[in-house]
Amino acid sequence: MEPTITIYCKNTHSYHEVPRGISLIGLRDLLGVQLPYPIIAAHVNYKVENLNFLLYKPKDVEFLDASSPSGMRAYVRTLNMVLACAINELYPRTDLRIEHPINKGYYCTLQWHVDKENEESEETATPPVVTPEMIASIKQRMMQIIAEDRPIYEEEKQTKEVIKMFAARYNNESSIFETLGNPYCRYFRMGDFVDYYSNVLLPSSGYINLFDIEPFKDGLLLRIPNRSNPTVLEESASQEKMFSIFREYNRWNKLLHINNVCDFNVACKDKKSFEMIKLAEALHEKKIAQIADAIAAKRPKIVFISGPSSSGKTTFSKRLQIQLLVDGIKPEVLSMDDYFVNRVDTPKDENGEWDFENVNAVDLPFFRQQMHDLLDGKEVKLPTYDFTIGERVFKGRKLKLQKDSVLVIEGLHALNPCILPDVDSSLTFKIFVSALTTINIDNHNWIPTTDIRLLRRIVRDYKYRGFSARETIARCPSVVRGEQKWVYPFQEEADEMFNSALIFEFAVLKRHAEPILQEVPKFCEEYTEAHRLLKFLQYFIPVPEKEIPPTSFLREFVGGSSFRY
């Protein structure tokens, strides 16, 4: 009799006796599992796995399509490999670099291979010009690769052999394997093309059914399916100001001589981490001072500071306050959190949970009245929101604006025009604060911009609010939905954008986050995200935090800040 194992399929909500050694593809076909969109990956005991994964022991299995976060990540990684392969076949002396997400897609550039025999050659001096004709050729080759349904194999060899293999193709990309510190390393192969990715890919190129590439700036924009409806592409959104922030930080990274995680780790091994910390913090302070100077030049009555959760809005407002004082302006900082409605009046989301990201969680009539009274020169009694009882209270705080005063209002919804619809724009100055990751793992593996904020929040909530990593991760989807609806649509209306991310941040958060993430049980939904983050943090050499100044944005989350929160 053929040996069998017991599998619990979360899609069918039942146990199944299946042949031992069956693949996930075989299990899918055996059980006849169907999802709203094509099945492209699976969670096996809450870890994402390729559909070629073989089952030898009892497992919990959940099949995924591209509408799930894990499924979409696998889809986009595979799309990146198809793009990289197409460029390699058409322009073998050119490397693809996936820079960062922008306009609901991914901004990519092309770079010449470094010519080791003649590093001063014209070919190595300037990047290739990406023409519409090149993009048309790349897209056509991608479609050809997809039509051929080329199998994608996950392979493993001794690290020294993998380094040699990748050095021959990618020159300076081999150090990523040294960073991992493993005797064996895995990589992916599609035909003769080999590449490295941080997690699983789809079984073959034929699983890619929707994408587009188009000219963008000096490179190209890789467009991907919509995350909630993967039968259509994400609708492109202009994010010119955000793009300029990424460009600014890329210039800063060049000052630090850091291009990717490998460069960062090498610098740390060479004991240059303290130098990086000092320079990165100085660049932050210089940028905040420039924003304060812009405010001083305009002389608005209200400065609005908005941004997503854990972006560092509070620290930014406190550091801006200092720079405004230097410019002879007296800032009066107010938090929109103090204008929350009482907990019982807070709107709820579709799951019946409190929706604190909803703009109607703020008592807008009361907020507007107080702001107008302040602008009219009246004295107001300021509220304080008591989060322990979920009610607004008054503790005797009063405020009346002076001639040299400016209101600084910090909050999730501060850029939303509905909060003060009848205040003239000449009286306001808007700032959007976020934490946008500024380095990649390597040329083909970017770091999601949400990861830095999620790790910040996990560490802060555990340290100061008594929440476990499991609780913070469970809350994350609701927070993201709220930000997509109530925060990001207004970011391009900002007069200035500020990136609170620090190039050394992951290496510091690593020490704090790893033990917290390791507490997440392996039998729950949140383990999928905890496991992904733990794998990601392995790329970084830990950096001690003793050189981080007490006014750093990072101090808001790991502790040791000289500001009061």
Stockholm file with secondary structure:
# STOCKHOLM 1.0

chainA/1-565         MEPTITIYCKNTHSYHEVPRGISLIGLRDLLGVQLPYPIIAAHVNYKVENLNFLLYKPKDVEFLDASSPSGMRAYVRTLNMVLACAINELYPRTDLRIEHPINKGYYCTLQWHVDKENEESEETATPPVVTPEMIASIKQRMMQIIAEDRPIYEEEKQTKEVIKMFAARYNNESSIFETLGNPYCRYFRMGDFVDYYSNVLLPSSGYINLFDIEPFKDGLLLRIPNRSNPTVLEESASQEKMFSIFREYNRWNKLLHINNVCDFNVACKDKKSFEMIKLAEALHEKKIAQIADAIAAKRPKIVFISGPSSSGKTTFSKRLQIQLLVDGIKPEVLSMDDYFVNRVDTPKDENGEWDFENVNAVDLPFFRQQMHDLLDGKEVKLPTYDFTIGERVFKGRKLKLQKDSVLVIEGLHALNPCILPDVDSSLTFKIFVSALTTINIDNHNWIPTTDIRLLRRIVRDYKYRGFSARETIARCPSVVRGEQKWVYPFQEEADEMFNSALIFEFAVLKRHAEPILQEVPKFCEEYTEAHRLLKFLQYFIPVPEKEIPPTSFLREFVGGSSFRY
#=GR chainA/1-565 SS CCCEEEEEETTTTEEEEEETTEEHHHHHHHHTCCCSSCCCEEEETTEEECTTCEECSCEEEEEECTTSHHHHHHHHHHHHHHHHHHHHHHCTTEEEEEEEEETTEEEEEEEECCCTTCTTSHHHHSCCCCCHHHHHHHHHHHHHHHHTTCBCEEEEEEHHHHHHHHHHHHGGGTHHHHHHTCSEEEEEEETTEEECCSSCCCSBGGGCCCCEEEEETTEEEEECBCSSCTTSBCCCCCCHHHHHHHHHHHHHHHHHTCCBHHHHHHHHHTTCHHHHHHHHHHHHHHHHHHHHHHHHHHCCSEEEEECSTTSCHHHHHHHHHHHHHHTTCEEEEEEGGGGBCCGGGCCBCTTSCBCTTSGGGBCHHHHHHHHHHHHTTCCEEEEEEETTTTEEEEEEEEECCCTTEEEEEESTTTTCGGGSTTSCGGGEEEEEEECCCCCBSBTTBCCCHHHHHHHHHHHHHHHHSCCCHHHHHHHHHHHHHHHHHHTGGGGGGCSEEEECCCTTHHHHHHHHHHHHHTTSCTTSTTHHHHHHHHHHHTTSCCCCSTTSCTTSTTHHHHSCCSSCC
#=GC SS_cons         CCCEEEEEETTTTEEEEEETTEEHHHHHHHHTCCCSSCCCEEEETTEEECTTCEECSCEEEEEECTTSHHHHHHHHHHHHHHHHHHHHHHCTTEEEEEEEEETTEEEEEEEECCCTTCTTSHHHHSCCCCCHHHHHHHHHHHHHHHHTTCBCEEEEEEHHHHHHHHHHHHGGGTHHHHHHTCSEEEEEEETTEEECCSSCCCSBGGGCCCCEEEEETTEEEEECBCSSCTTSBCCCCCCHHHHHHHHHHHHHHHHHTCCBHHHHHHHHHTTCHHHHHHHHHHHHHHHHHHHHHHHHHHCCSEEEEECSTTSCHHHHHHHHHHHHHHTTCEEEEEEGGGGBCCGGGCCBCTTSCBCTTSGGGBCHHHHHHHHHHHHTTCCEEEEEEETTTTEEEEEEEEECCCTTEEEEEESTTTTCGGGSTTSCGGGEEEEEEECCCCCBSBTTBCCCHHHHHHHHHHHHHHHHSCCCHHHHHHHHHHHHHHHHHHTGGGGGGCSEEEECCCTTHHHHHHHHHHHHHTTSCTTSTTHHHHHHHHHHHTTSCCCCSTTSCTTSTTHHHHSCCSSCC
//
